[in-house]
């Protein structure tokens, strides 16, 4: 039906391949372009819950994704000597046993790529430099490839979306900072963590380590509060220096070893913890989906779920309107807006709890985690909010 409608998707992480799957399923002609030379490795564990589980089932990959679950058993807060001061079970983290899934970002990315690679054209190591709309379509220019005309261009290219910058302008106007920066990287599981996460907090800073890939390796994590920092997003060395500087006065627990490992990490990741808020996610023949449009922040645990559901809704509305993009983009926003807002609220809440501002707050948190009655009460409340947000959309059957 839509064989002649050509769609270019920017971004091949999670949102892009998920959208490509549904568009191809509905008969669109899809190309995905990705700046990286191959699938990106590394990254953190991502949560899939609520309505997004339905998406995986409909795509036929639920069992495969479930098989790659990280099987985390809990989060432990330690003091500077490594003594456990408080514990949160996975169930308390709003992860409903047997329902919700936590999977490493690159594992999910691989599953989605494998699902689509035979039917979708992927262009690696290239990026869009300009998009010019005409009556006939969107003329797209690239760093390396020859210019091409597409009917639609979709930015599924994450928090620092290139398509968003080219179409809507500088990201600063849409970015709401949550006042923190985060770094994550792979390291040896030298503490022999068994499906566990350990966190050590001081005011404004959190050092963490958790096992991954069935305990065969671990992830180091460093989060710190800061005023806005100026740095080059493509210069890893300067980013590592920023993290080092932030933690130079804090050497409790395993901090110095984790910092040392960070310097040699092959999959070092660093970014500001922020959200994207936009009045509209589409302009002409161009639309945004996932983090590019409505990033709820990595701490929300809801970014992947929003991406999977957003991809389904956007593709479905394009199918329902026979590719009439102006109608489709309007209904996509109407379907998604409230769902997005509910999940972004979770992100705001989570940022506050990941990095405590004072020693007193750290003491209070650890105290609550040691009093079962208080802990159960607090986490029942949080779980209820998260479950409600994660299920906060009625999916149409396109």
Secondary structure as UniProt FT lines:
FT   TURN            3..4
FT   STRAND          6..10
FT   HELIX           15..25
FT   TURN            26..27
FT   STRAND          29..34
FT   STRAND          45..48
FT   HELIX           51..59
FT   HELIX           62..67
FT   STRAND          74..78
FT   TURN            80..81
FT   STRAND          84..89
FT   HELIX           91..93
FT   TURN            97..99
FT   STRAND          101..104
FT   HELIX           105..116
FT   TURN            117..119
FT   STRAND          121..124
FT   STRAND          128..133
FT   STRAND          138..142
FT   STRAND          148..150
FT   STRAND          152..155
FT   TURN            159..160
FT   HELIX           162..168
FT   HELIX           171..173
FT   STRAND          175..187
FT   TURN            190..191
FT   STRAND          196..202
FT   TURN            203..204
FT   STRAND          205..212
FT   TURN            213..216
FT   STRAND          217..225
FT   TURN            233..234
FT   HELIX           236..247
FT   TURN            248..249
FT   TURN            253..254
FT   HELIX           255..264
FT   TURN            266..267
FT   STRAND          269..276
FT   STRAND          282..283
FT   TURN            284..285
FT   STRAND          286..288
FT   HELIX           291..294
FT   HELIX           298..300
FT   HELIX           303..320
FT   TURN            321..323
FT   HELIX           325..354
FT   HELIX           359..370
FT   HELIX           372..390
//
